[in-house]
Amino acid sequence: MSAAIVALLSAATASLAFSGASAYVSFIPPTPSRHRGSATCLLAASSSSKEYSSTRRFTRARELVKSLVEDESCFTSNSGAARFAEACAANAVYEDCFMPQPIVGKTAITEHMLNKVSQRKGKGGVRIDRISDGDVACGYAWTWTCGDEEGLRGTTFVELNGDTGQIQYVREIPEPLYKPGDATLELLKAVTAGAKPRPPPEYEQRTPTIANKIARYLFEEVQGGSVDESMRFFDNSIIYRDFNYEDVLRGKDQVRKFIEDFSFPGITFRPQRFDDGIDSTCFTWEVALDGAPDTIKGISFYELDPESRLIRYVRDVPESAIKPPILGKLARDWRPGLGVFSGVKLGSRPGGM
């Protein structure tokens, strides 16, 4: 399979992140989480399982991430980079999906963070656009900013050790600069041609109203079943950002068509790690396509409407199959403050739209 096709497939898998909830998709259970435990260090907090609004609780993961990114400037200052590494466990894993291999261990992570700072050449910052309200893990949507412009966007998932409060796992994925759009649909169908539909799952219909529980219900129970059941959990005001496309989807009609278009056999969607967010949630995943030798990793971010408790915002982002991605590397070298070839006006994409 040529590098160009592999790269296109990696972008295409973003389109499968939610369509998998109702497509003919084989489901592989996620790896059991190892981060459950009492809070003892770093950020003391209650980890109660009560279903209440995030505004009533202190969340360790969210507060730590905000402190490191916003207060310490961990991606743009040497002192902040060092502070980030100090917050990591000795055996932490940083899966920067811009790079060929994960970074393992505090020493390697320190070097990696300092390299990130150096590559920005003293230009710009990182803005958190949305962040989930997780205690033991959280995810956040981010944008690179520089002067009166903003550029590269992406999503990062951060998981803490439940006992020590240290960072034990990170996955970071920037948006692909090349967005093939509808061209991916026919390619995906061609790659999975001949795949046989699998029987739909049996599940007991439920109506969770907590963000991480909605995500788990859709991807651990409903996946491969009814489109109607999936659509029950979208608010009428839904904005869906799939980084396979330049434009967002708006409203339930557009989202339904999108899900239906990408619902066909030959896809295995594997959710991997979920945070414990209440009003918003982030989770990691990988997708395998019949006929393709490798899996593609990704991250999804969901945000609920506070009144309806339905999904009002989605961001899906896949990794690039080529690392570092050619266009992404060129853009970062040419415009290190923005990470893209052409920025947009600062503030013109509310919430990292």
C-alpha positions, 0 to 999 in steps of 0.5 A: 500500500503506497504511503499516500494511501496510508496517509489518506486512510489515517485521516479517514479514520477520524470519520469513523470515531463516532460512526463506529457507534452505529456502524457495522463495526467489530468491538474490542473491549478497552484495556482495563483502567489501572488508574482507580485508587485513592487520591493521596498526592500532588492534587488532593481531591475527592473522587466520589462517584456521585453524578453531580455537576463538575462545577461542584468538585475539584478535579485533579487531572483538569487542574493539573493540566491547566496549571502546567499549560496555562500557568507554567507554559510547559510547551513554550518555556524551559521552566514549564517543560521541566515542571511538566516532567517533574509531574510525571511518574518515573515510568510515564509514557508520552505518546506524541503521535507527531513522533515515530515512537512513544517517549518513555520515562521521566528523563526522556520526557524532560528532553522531549518537552525541552525540544518542544520548547526549542522548536517553537523558537520563542514564538507563540503559546498554547491555548486550551480551548476546551478541557474535560472535567476529569479527576483521574484523567482528562482531555483538552482541545488546544490551539497554537497562537502567535501574535494576532493569529492562531494556527495548529489545533489538536487534542491531548489525553492525560491520565494520572496515577490514582494513588500518587497523582502523577502523570502516567500516560499522555496521548497528543495528536495534532490535526492533519494539515491535509484534510481529504474530505469526502474523497475518503469515503470511497477509498474506505469502501474500496479497502474494506470491499468484501467484508461481511457485516457482523451481527448487531450487538445485544444491549439493554437500552439506557439513558446515561447523563454523565459524559464519560458514561454516555461515551462508554455506553455508545462504544462499549454497548451500542456500537454496531447497532442502531443509528437511532439509538446513537442519535438519541444522545445528540443535542439539536445544537450539535457541532461536530468537528471531524478533522478529516474535513475543513468544515464542521457538521452542524445539527442532527440532520448533518450528523445523522447523514455523516454517520450513515455514510460511514456505516459499512462493514470491515471496520474494527473500532477499539476504545482504549482509555476513558477519562471520568469527566461529567460534563465533558469527556475525552477518550482514546481509540484505535481503528483497524480496517480489513485489508490494512496492515496497521491500526490508526490511533485517535482521540475524541472529545465530547461536551454535553449541553448542561440543560439537555445532558446531550452531546453538543460538541464533538472533536475527533482527531486521528494520528498521521500514518507518516511520522512526522507528517511531511506537511506538518513538519514543513509548517512547524519549521517554516512558521514555528509559532503557528505550526500551519502555513497560514494562520487565521485571525486570533479568536475567529474559531471560538472554542477551537472550532 
